[in-house]
Amino acid sequence: MALNYIWTGFFLIGFVAALAQWLFLGDVEVFKRIIDGTFESAKTGVMDIALPLAGVMTLWLGIMKIGEKAGAIDFIAKIIAPFFVHIFPGVPKNHPANGHMVMNFSANLLGLDNAATPFGLKAMESLQSLNPDKEEASDAQIMFLVLHTSGLTLIPLAIMAQRAVLGAKDPSDIFIPCMIATYVATVVGLISVAIRQRINLLNRIVIGWLGGMSAFIIGMVWYLSLCMTRPEIEVFSKLSSNLLLLTIIVAFMLGAMRKRINVYDAFIEGAKGGMQTSLTISGSGSRAMMVDAMKTYGVDSFVGRLACIFQGSADTTFYIVALYFGSVGIRKTRYAIPMGLLADFAGVVAAIFVAYLFFH
């Protein structure tokens, strides 16, 4: 319902602003510009974003389906499951919600939005079964949602695909910066909600996870900023990003062959969703602004890359709140939105920092 009001509000505010320009400023062309803009936006969404993306997304969704059938989601789920037990203390250890949440985040890490969303909706439904007040978000639901809005993703698939469509010299050069920015957003969101809910993060497993990953990220940033020149940082980004992506693809292939999966059939099964996924992601206003920035300033310009890192640093908080809370009838979101926006803000600040580090 909140998304409904926001979307309608865009039109109403635009109409009122146009009326004001006509009545008080004498701008008789304002309505024509608005109507022309709607046609131009529709053209951009389909012809400039969705259709060019279809080919690249078809390729990568096919590869991701191979990874999914090879057990990549299950593998990641087993690794992060012990960590999740400690940040969701209100969820019984053997409750189905744990499995659904772990699978959701595992799919998100791999950029598998098509698989992540059903897991996420199922996780919210399972958490709702534990919620004593069905119209008010529980602590576990808020933690789940804030972690989701931070947009933690290992492979920013759609962003790299869009950069490839627009002719970037190295579409994956934003891979490492996006990973750093989204990690910062996730950690800030996690710690903020944990403090609000008085969750004890001072235990061996949580400290090991957060401390280890944070030390790695900080160490890498420190080394890059103090020990490498700008050209060396660019070489490092290109080499590490492409090597890691190729390693993941090869691991998917080997895992599928080990399980005796027909790799080609799995690829075709995943590739079929390329067009539908392209149409889905093209509906994002933030994505359209990212594309516009790359077209205006250049896909390999500082502004173009910064827009991509912004896009990869966090997810759309209001949409996620409307989708996940709306699916189970939650009306009282409590502090979910402020915490989600705080995580987004941290991601934006981190994105600016790493953009200057890598590309300016």
Secondary structure, DSSP 8 states (H G I E B T S, - for coil): -HHHHHHHHHHHHHHHHHHHHHHHH--TTHHHHHHHHHHHHHHIIIIIIIHHHHHHHHHHHHHHHHHHHHTHHHHHHHHHHHHHHHH-TTS-TT-HHHHHHHHHHHHHHTT-HHHHHHHHHHHHHHHHHT-SSTTB--HHHHHHHHHHHTT--S--HHHHHHHHHTT-SSGGGGHHHHHHHHHHHHHHHHHHHHHHHT----SHHHHHHHHHHHHHHHHHHHHHHHH--HHHHHHHHHHHHHHHHHHHHHHHHHHHHHTT--HHHHHHHHHTTHHHHHHHHTT-HHHHHHHHHHHHH-TTSHHHHHHHHHHHH---HHHHIIIIIHHTT--B-TTHHHHHHHHHHHHHHHHHHHHHHHH-
